[in-house]
């Protein structure tokens, strides 16, 4: 399945993205610190200072200022201790081996703190690898560590100063990325109206992209909602809040696409709906583009032709219904979809307005505690110690890395004696191992491919430069470009980063120590050796994704239960403030994103390690649909608020709440016995069964039919969750037990 082009890889938006700005900040800081050191000292001192700045720069990511300072300071202190310890141990082989094993293990254990600790792990392993080649006296080791620390502190001060000056700009860039991902999400929704695309395929793409969208929205929350103190901050807060409201409205557009396609296959209505969604996506991109350029956005797209076409088609269907044709269901679905799309168009307009107006304050849930919406990062030793057990995937990963490093050192030490013409470089082999070997098999597989491809291309480019363009000005220019590209593409396309790193290191080695094309060939061979070792150890003590599936599904079901409780309290008017509802919706979306990511990783694993792929996918989709149904119910009740028969509607919602929560509870408590739900929800599938539909009753309220239909869909999808959970339980847990 082809992946859409990331917004930051487009030439239109690349130079405005925070990825490119990070590369500029990284390059300017690193090169500036090295040049400043060269002005007062020699090349050896400058390289020691520069490597300290480089390790600290690996932690330079978009983050709240206080978090950034703590993370980068931790990197300076930890890496300084590592370089000192390894330098002192380097002259003594067995002592060095013990240090490498312990450092590899504990650095890998840091992964327990989440993805924000990954750069710190890489920085620790990187400086460990770079330091193992230095055979220094204790005094020289202290001096080297001091220079390393000086470089780290210098970059820390530089990065904090730049981040403080550009703190609002970084918020704009991260917010813009979330807007672009929301636009990509709508593009996927648009293809539901195109009969050329399978509905199941589109749901798969939608749920996959949901994980990415949730991650980008969380990054936006973490930066924007922690501190918003001035008029400029108020603008990004208002855009962010409007974006989240728009997202919920988009969720509410879920409908019976099969029914639409069946009855309207030859109608212009489907094309109009598709074009409206496509235009909305481009409109949201326009807001995101304006935000990246620090400008207000003004709506330039007209939706009038498509809306007029929809109105005309609704009128045609109404006449067919009046003539007795059986298209009443299609008419109801199309009319509801038209109303939802109109609401979305209106909210996109509000998104433009939010970017234009300078607010005096930040009207975002005043006096509310934002902590439930923010990432909570706790670096407590007890968290790491709790994973010191053999069934912990992180513990097994740490053992795997330590063993692979020992193997890499052994190979690097023994090869020169076996092949005298070959000069192995143990540090390069180990560096390749620690870069490639990731916590999951799928991540290791992808990193191996990117590392090998990037290194080959980088070596070829470096060889061409040294053979045909070996001039200091050319080499320095390429070095600057490679230094900027290294952090720019580390998230976007790691393969590009691998190319840039290979060019940068090889050219630096040529400048510092001289060398030849033979040096490049040796590094290429070392890379293949390291990749082979990493591949071999990716199967050692491996933790396969299917082993975590039951726990992840339980987390989804528990989050969905909490979400349903908050949702129905809001729908029934028991809770007027939608803050708790938003908190629980975020929790459910995060749980679904985690499960979806695990499924995607499992698809990259060997076929023998895949379990219940189709049922897991359907389980994710069904839980996602429950969110869409609730969002639709909120939209319906808002649209038909006039003359609402509150008692009857609330009774219907209460019955549905019992049914849905009963189904989710049954799936959570007894996943292997789908029949257990029958006693919980039996006899309540028809929400209208216990309510009057006579004159003056609920049926006379315009929203009754659509609410009733949506509740029926909600209950049916909740029951499907039990079926898929039972199938997964059978294919994962029982199959593993039998094995």
Secondary structure as the mmCIF struct_conf table of DSSP 4:
data_model
#
loop_
_struct_conf.conf_type_id
_struct_conf.id
_struct_conf.beg_label_comp_id
_struct_conf.beg_label_asym_id
_struct_conf.beg_label_seq_id
_struct_conf.end_label_comp_id
_struct_conf.end_label_asym_id
_struct_conf.end_label_seq_id
HELX_LH_PP_P HELX_LH_PP_P1 UNK A 2 UNK A 6
HELX_RH_3T_P HELX_RH_3T_P1 UNK A 7 UNK A 9
BEND BEND1 UNK A 10 UNK A 10
TURN_TY1_P TURN_TY1_P1 UNK A 11 UNK A 13
HELX_RH_3T_P HELX_RH_3T_P2 UNK A 14 UNK A 16
BEND BEND2 UNK A 17 UNK A 17
HELX_RH_AL_P HELX_RH_AL_P1 UNK A 18 UNK A 40
BEND BEND3 UNK A 41 UNK A 41
HELX_RH_AL_P HELX_RH_AL_P2 UNK A 43 UNK A 57
TURN_TY1_P TURN_TY1_P2 UNK A 58 UNK A 59
BEND BEND4 UNK A 62 UNK A 62
HELX_RH_AL_P HELX_RH_AL_P3 UNK A 65 UNK A 89
TURN_TY1_P TURN_TY1_P3 UNK A 90 UNK A 91
BEND BEND5 UNK A 92 UNK A 92
HELX_RH_AL_P HELX_RH_AL_P4 UNK A 93 UNK A 109
HELX_RH_3T_P HELX_RH_3T_P3 UNK A 110 UNK A 113
HELX_RH_3T_P HELX_RH_3T_P4 UNK A 115 UNK A 117
HELX_RH_AL_P HELX_RH_AL_P5 UNK A 118 UNK A 131
TURN_TY1_P TURN_TY1_P4 UNK A 132 UNK A 133
HELX_RH_AL_P HELX_RH_AL_P6 UNK A 138 UNK A 165
TURN_TY1_P TURN_TY1_P5 UNK A 166 UNK A 166
HELX_RH_AL_P HELX_RH_AL_P7 UNK A 167 UNK A 190
HELX_RH_3T_P HELX_RH_3T_P5 UNK A 191 UNK A 193
TURN_TY1_P TURN_TY1_P6 UNK A 195 UNK A 196
BEND BEND6 UNK A 197 UNK A 197
HELX_RH_AL_P HELX_RH_AL_P8 UNK A 199 UNK A 224
TURN_TY1_P TURN_TY1_P7 UNK A 225 UNK A 226
BEND BEND7 UNK A 230 UNK A 230
HELX_RH_AL_P HELX_RH_AL_P9 UNK A 231 UNK A 251
TURN_TY1_P TURN_TY1_P8 UNK A 252 UNK A 253
HELX_RH_AL_P HELX_RH_AL_P10 UNK A 257 UNK A 264
TURN_TY1_P TURN_TY1_P9 UNK A 265 UNK A 266
BEND BEND8 UNK A 267 UNK A 267
HELX_RH_AL_P HELX_RH_AL_P11 UNK A 268 UNK A 292
TURN_TY1_P TURN_TY1_P10 UNK A 293 UNK A 294
HELX_RH_AL_P HELX_RH_AL_P12 UNK A 304 UNK A 322
TURN_TY1_P TURN_TY1_P11 UNK A 323 UNK A 324
BEND BEND9 UNK A 326 UNK A 326
HELX_RH_AL_P HELX_RH_AL_P13 UNK A 328 UNK A 356
BEND BEND10 UNK A 360 UNK A 361
BEND BEND11 UNK A 364 UNK A 365
TURN_TY1_P TURN_TY1_P12 UNK A 366 UNK A 367
HELX_RH_3T_P HELX_RH_3T_P6 UNK A 370 UNK A 373
BEND BEND12 UNK A 374 UNK A 374
HELX_RH_AL_P HELX_RH_AL_P14 UNK A 381 UNK A 385
TURN_TY1_P TURN_TY1_P13 UNK A 386 UNK A 387
BEND BEND13 UNK A 389 UNK A 389
TURN_TY1_P TURN_TY1_P14 UNK A 390 UNK A 391
HELX_RH_AL_P HELX_RH_AL_P15 UNK A 393 UNK A 418
TURN_TY1_P TURN_TY1_P15 UNK A 420 UNK A 421
HELX_RH_AL_P HELX_RH_AL_P16 UNK A 426 UNK A 436
BEND BEND14 UNK A 439 UNK A 440
HELX_RH_AL_P HELX_RH_AL_P17 UNK A 441 UNK A 468
HELX_RH_AL_P HELX_RH_AL_P18 UNK A 472 UNK A 488
TURN_TY1_P TURN_TY1_P16 UNK A 489 UNK A 492
HELX_RH_AL_P HELX_RH_AL_P19 UNK A 494 UNK A 513
HELX_RH_AL_P HELX_RH_AL_P20 UNK A 517 UNK A 537
TURN_TY1_P TURN_TY1_P17 UNK A 538 UNK A 541
HELX_RH_3T_P HELX_RH_3T_P7 UNK A 545 UNK A 548
HELX_RH_AL_P HELX_RH_AL_P21 UNK A 549 UNK A 571
TURN_TY1_P TURN_TY1_P18 UNK A 572 UNK A 573
BEND BEND15 UNK A 574 UNK A 574
HELX_RH_AL_P HELX_RH_AL_P22 UNK A 579 UNK A 603
TURN_TY1_P TURN_TY1_P19 UNK A 604 UNK A 604
BEND BEND16 UNK A 605 UNK A 605
HELX_RH_3T_P HELX_RH_3T_P8 UNK A 607 UNK A 609
HELX_RH_AL_P HELX_RH_AL_P23 UNK A 613 UNK A 639
TURN_TY1_P TURN_TY1_P20 UNK A 640 UNK A 640
TURN_TY1_P TURN_TY1_P21 UNK A 642 UNK A 643
HELX_RH_AL_P HELX_RH_AL_P24 UNK A 646 UNK A 669
TURN_TY1_P TURN_TY1_P22 UNK A 671 UNK A 672
HELX_RH_3T_P HELX_RH_3T_P9 UNK A 674 UNK A 677
HELX_RH_AL_P HELX_RH_AL_P25 UNK A 678 UNK A 681
TURN_TY1_P TURN_TY1_P23 UNK A 682 UNK A 683
BEND BEND17 UNK A 685 UNK A 685
TURN_TY1_P TURN_TY1_P24 UNK A 687 UNK A 690
BEND BEND18 UNK A 691 UNK A 691
BEND BEND19 UNK A 694 UNK A 694
TURN_TY1_P TURN_TY1_P25 UNK A 695 UNK A 696
BEND BEND20 UNK A 697 UNK A 697
HELX_RH_3T_P HELX_RH_3T_P10 UNK A 698 UNK A 700
BEND BEND21 UNK A 701 UNK A 701
TURN_TY1_P TURN_TY1_P26 UNK A 702 UNK A 703
HELX_RH_AL_P HELX_RH_AL_P26 UNK A 704 UNK A 729
HELX_RH_PI_P HELX_RH_PI_P1 UNK A 730 UNK A 734
HELX_RH_AL_P HELX_RH_AL_P27 UNK A 735 UNK A 738
#
